[in-house]
Every structure is written in C-alpha cells, then in structure tokens.
C-alpha cells in the first residue's frame, strides 16, 4: 500500500484532535491510578507507562484502520472488490476490443492500493488522490497511476508499462466509470464500468 492525498480533508487536523484526546485520557488514567492507590494502597506500575504518546499511538492505529469508516471525515470508503467491464478504444472512439477484469481496492485512512487483474496481466497503483465531485448528487473521483505486469505466459505478446486512470464513483459508492490510458510499452486507452461485488 502507498500514501494517497484527499482533497478537502486535512489529516493534520485529525492528528491534532487525536493528540488532544490522548493528553486528556492520559491525565484521566493517571488520576484513576492515583485514586486506586489511595483507596487500596496497592502499588500499580501501569500508571508509569500510560503516557500521551502510547495513547496517541493506540488511537491513531484504531482510527487509521477502523474509526474513519464509521465517522464522517470527508473520506470515502472505496475499498472492496469491483467487477470491471472494459473496452479498449480506437482513435475514432470505436471499440477495438472488450475485456473483463476485477479491481481490488485496499484502503485505510492513510494508505491505499488499487490492484486490477485481467486474464493476461495485473496492475498495481503507486500513487493516488481522492476528491469529491461538485454537486449534492455527485460522488467521488479517484485518480491513480499504475504499473502493469503481464503474466509470465504473455511476455511474447504484452509489454510491461505504466498508465493513468480516472475513476468516478457514484455517491452511494456502488458503481463507477473510468477512463484510462497507457504509456510506453502499450500505447492504448479506453473506458471501464465498475460495479461493487463485496
């Protein structure tokens, strides 16, 4: 997985809030342990290791993996497996050939990876950005660059190459449409239609 940018979302602000919560929780934990010591006269060593840094680390891990999906932080959850109907186009816009694929998007709050698999090759993203489309009914757009590697039995026909894709999701994040183009190694371009499977 790799880092990705989200336009209109400030991760630093979330980090500051996690830091404030960590300090408050660390103070509350210290007070609790002091009260337990006075009430029971039992030594506790846990208080010595409950610091804001440790609490921040735990909160950050939980937020990065889980909490961002449950709360509205202007970050869409596009992770999942998507079925793809693709077509490679000619210069005049006519269809050169049709193909099928599967896209698997793995996503956390900080990182993402878009993997596309066809019967002949696979590609994996190395950079990405997410942005909201304008309008109340609009969805989200995912821009990503990818590297494609042919299967071992396809090297005599296909070349490794890099490309770029713009994928537009509907507001419900249940389907999407995409345009892509490839650079040196396979100078092709086309369109994709996506539907979320799981």
C-alpha positions in Angstrom: 0.0 0.0 0.0 1.1 3.6 -0.6 0.1 7.1 0.7 -2.6 9.0 -1.0 -4.0 12.5 -0.9 -7.6 13.5 -0.2 -8.5 16.9 -1.4 -10.7 18.9 1.1 -9.5 16.7 4.0 -6.9 17.9 6.5 -5.2 14.9 8.1 -3.2 17.3 10.3 -6.4 18.5 12.0 -7.4 14.9 12.8 -3.9 14.3 14.2 -4.2 17.4 16.5 -7.6 16.1 17.8 -6.1 12.7 18.4 -3.2 14.4 20.3 -5.7 16.4 22.5 -7.7 13.3 23.3 -4.5 11.4 24.2 -3.5 14.1 26.7 -6.9 14.1 28.3 -7.1 10.3 28.5 -3.5 10.2 29.9 -4.5 12.7 32.6 -7.7 10.8 33.4 -5.8 7.5 33.6 -3.2 9.0 36.0 -5.9 10.4 38.2 -7.6 7.0 38.2 -4.4 5.1 39.2 -3.7 7.7 41.9 -7.2 7.2 43.3 -6.8 3.4 43.2 -3.5 3.7 45.1 -5.1 5.8 47.8 -8.1 3.5 48.1 -6.3 0.2 48.1 -2.7 1.1 49.0 -1.7 -1.3 46.2 1.3 -0.4 44.1 0.5 0.0 40.4 3.1 0.0 37.7 0.7 0.6 34.9 0.5 4.4 35.6 4.2 4.7 34.8 3.7 3.5 31.2 0.4 5.3 30.4 1.7 8.3 28.6 0.1 10.5 25.9 2.4 9.1 23.3 1.3 5.5 23.9 -2.4 6.5 24.0 -1.9 8.5 20.8 -0.3 5.5 19.1 -3.2 3.3 20.0 -5.8 5.9 19.0 -4.1 6.5 15.7 -3.9 2.8 14.8 -7.6 2.4 15.7 -8.6 5.5 13.7 -6.4 4.5 10.7 -7.9 1.0 10.4 -11.5 1.3 11.7 -12.9 4.6 13.0 -12.5 6.6 9.8 -15.0 4.3 8.2 -17.6 4.8 10.9 -17.4 8.5 11.2 -17.9 11.2 8.6 -14.5 12.8 8.0 -14.9 13.6 4.3 -13.1 10.4 3.4 -15.0 7.9 1.2 -14.5 4.2 1.8 -13.9 2.9 -1.7 -12.3 -0.3 -0.5 -13.7 -3.6 -1.8 -13.8 -5.9 -4.8 -15.2 -4.4 -8.0 -16.2 -6.2 -11.2 -15.0 -4.5 -14.4 -16.3 -4.4 -17.9 -13.6 -2.7 -20.0 -13.1 -1.7 -23.6 -10.0 -0.5 -25.4 -10.8 2.2 -27.9 -9.5 3.2 -31.4 -8.6 6.8 -32.2 -12.0 7.4 -33.6 -13.7 6.3 -30.4 -14.9 2.9 -31.7 -14.3 -0.2 -29.7 -11.1 -2.1 -30.5 -11.8 -5.0 -28.1 -13.8 -5.7 -25.0 -12.3 -7.3 -21.8 -13.2 -8.2 -18.3 -11.3 -7.6 -15.0 -11.5 -7.4 -11.3 -10.4 -4.4 -9.2 -9.5 -4.9 -5.6 -9.1 -1.7 -3.6 -7.4 -2.0 -0.2 -7.7 1.3 1.8 -7.0 2.7 5.3 -7.3 6.3 6.3 -3.6 6.9 5.3 -2.9 4.4 2.6 -4.5 2.8 -0.4 -3.7 0.2 -3.1 -5.7 -0.4 -6.3 -5.0 -3.7 -7.9 -6.5 -4.7 -11.3 -6.4 -8.3 -12.6 -7.3 -9.4 -16.1 -6.8 -12.8 -17.7 -3.5 -11.7 -19.2 -1.9 -9.2 -16.7 -2.2 -7.3 -13.4 -1.6 -3.8 -12.4 -1.0 -2.1 -9.1 -1.2 1.6 -8.2 1.8 3.5 -6.9 0.2 7.0 -6.4 -3.4 8.2 -5.9 -5.6 11.1 -5.0 -9.3 11.2 -3.9 -11.6 14.2 -4.4 -15.3 15.0 -4.1 -17.1 15.8 -7.3 -19.1 19.1 -7.1 -22.8 19.0 -6.6 -25.2 17.4 -4.0 -25.8 14.3 -6.1 -22.2 13.9 -7.2 -19.8 11.2 -6.0 -16.1 10.8 -5.7 -13.2 10.7 -8.2 -10.1 8.6 -7.7 -7.1 9.4 -9.8 -4.2 6.9 -9.8 -1.1 6.0 -11.6 -0.3 2.3 -12.0 2.3 -0.2 -13.2 1.2 -3.2 -15.3 2.9 -6.5 -15.5 1.9 -9.2 -18.0 1.5 -12.8 -16.8 4.6 -15.0 -17.5 2.9 -16.7 -20.4 2.1 -13.3 -22.1 5.5 -11.8 -22.3 5.8 -12.7 -26.0 2.6 -10.6 -26.7 2.4 -7.9 -24.0 4.9 -5.4 -22.5 5.2 -4.0 -19.0 4.0 -0.4 -18.9 2.7 2.4 -16.8 -0.6 4.2 -17.0 -3.1 6.6 -15.5 -6.7 6.1 -14.6 -9.5 8.5 -13.6 -12.3 6.6 -11.8 -15.6 8.3 -10.9 -17.7 6.6 -8.2 -21.4 7.4 -7.7 -22.5 9.0 -4.4 -23.5 5.6 -2.9 -20.1 4.1 -3.8 -21.8 1.1 -5.5 -20.6 1.6 -9.1 -18.2 3.7 -11.1 -17.0 4.7 -14.6 -13.4 5.1 -15.5 -11.1 6.3 -18.3 -7.5 5.2 -18.6 -4.5 5.5 -20.9 -1.2 3.6 -21.0 2.2 5.0 -21.9 5.4 3.4 -23.4 5.1 -0.4 -23.7 1.4 -0.4 -24.6 0.1 2.8 -26.1 -3.6 2.1 -25.6 -6.6 3.9 -23.9 -10.1 3.0 -23.1 -13.0 3.0 -20.6 -14.2 0.9 -17.8 -17.5 0.3 -16.0 -17.3 -0.9 -12.4 -19.8 -2.5 -10.1 -19.1 -3.3 -6.4 -19.2 -7.0 -5.6 -18.2 -7.0 -1.9 
